[in-house]
Amino acid sequence: MKLPDYLDPMTLSLVCTVVLASIFPARGDLVEFFQVLTTAAIALLFFMHGAKLSREAIIAGSSHWRLHLWIMGSTFVMFPLLGLLFTWWRPVPMSQEMYDGFLYLAILPATVQSSIAFTSLAGGNVAAAVCSASASSLLGVFISPLLVGLVMHVHGAGGNIRQFGSIMLQLLAPFVAGHLMRPWIAGWLGRHKNIVGKTDRASILLVVYSAFSEAVTHGIWHRVSPGSLMLILVSCLGFLSVIMFINVWCARRLGFNRQDEITLLFCGSKKSLANGIPMANILFPAASVGVMVLPLMIFHQVQLMLCAVLARRYKNKAQQALTAGKKHPVRVNR
């Protein structure tokens, strides 16, 4: 049975992984085994990200500096400010760990693949989307841990030298290595996109299983009720709606054309599950990672569903305008 277009198979896999970890969490000697395997999976994940990064596409879209500046501002300034406001205001009854999870969500970089895909579907500036999304992913390796140390007060997330070294070793080094090897492996990656995609997803699922196994052994489901999950869902929808409204308003006030408005909307409102979960595994204590990434996992599905609807709406409007232009061509008086 084919899934609806707005329903992400990755999210279903995440739900199944969480259920599996809840019923059969890793215990005893398996914990150390999965820690080693998770470290290797994170390195492989970022190696693949680096290898898929096209310098040609980045150069093609890099000249539009005003658009890139606003996308980076949305990702690393407006979103964190919204997260700080949310945790200060506390509009819904949630635990401190949940609010910390939302704050962590707010400081993450943007996604790469889905940002570009939705921009392309809606008829936006694809070259600029490739440039901004890729730059956000790379800069996020530095900026997000720095912001964690500046704005969060979770034990173990202070951004010390040891954590910085772990980030460099597990995230940046494989990323750079993959990008440097791109001239030799780009052809193979292009011919085996399905294998590469499955490797990406398997790496994330392994990290999620390891994180939730640890969380289950520390009683996560005694702290997170179904009501809390619903509050997280509603809060994620509110988060995304506010940031999208701000991005569209800014795009129109600043005089961006329709293509650039679409790019700002989709690249400036996303948060990366692929970067966020591995990074949380490094930055936060193992017992708190499962709770910390719950808002991110739910936000991931919310952003895909809402962006799918908006992308189709932009596409349909463009097709209607094109059809109307063909039916009523502009006459030139001579």
Sequence and secondary structure as in RCSB ss.txt:
>XXXX:A:sequence
MKLPDYLDPMTLSLVCTVVLASIFPARGDLVEFFQVLTTAAIALLFFMHGAKLSREAIIAGSSHWRLHLWIMGST
FVMFPLLGLLFTWWRPVPMSQEMYDGFLYLAILPATVQSSIAFTSLAGGNVAAAVCSASASSLLGVFISPLLVGL
VMHVHGAGGNIRQFGSIMLQLLAPFVAGHLMRPWIAGWLGRHKNIVGKTDRASILLVVYSAFSEAVTHGIWHRVS
PGSLMLILVSCLGFLSVIMFINVWCARRLGFNRQDEITLLFCGSKKSLANGIPMANILFPAASVGVMVLPLMIFH
QVQLMLCAVLARRYKNKAQQALTAGKKHPVRVNR
>XXXX:A:secstr
    TTS HHHHHHHHHHHHHHHS   THHHHHHHHHHHHHHHHHHHHHHHH  HHHHHHHTT HHHHHHHHHII
IIIHHHHHHHHHHH  S   HHHHHHHHHHHTS   SHHHHHHHHHHT  HHHHHHHHHHHHHHHHHHHHHHHHH
H   TT S  HHHHHHHIIIIIHHHHHHHHTHHHHHHHHHHTHHHHHHHHHHHHHHHHHHHHHHHHHTTHHHH  
HHHHHHHHHHHHHHHHHHHHHHHHHHHHTT  HHHHHHHHHHSS   HHHHHHHHHHHS HHHHHHHTHHHHHHH
HHHHHHHHHHHHHHHHHHHHHHHHHHHS      
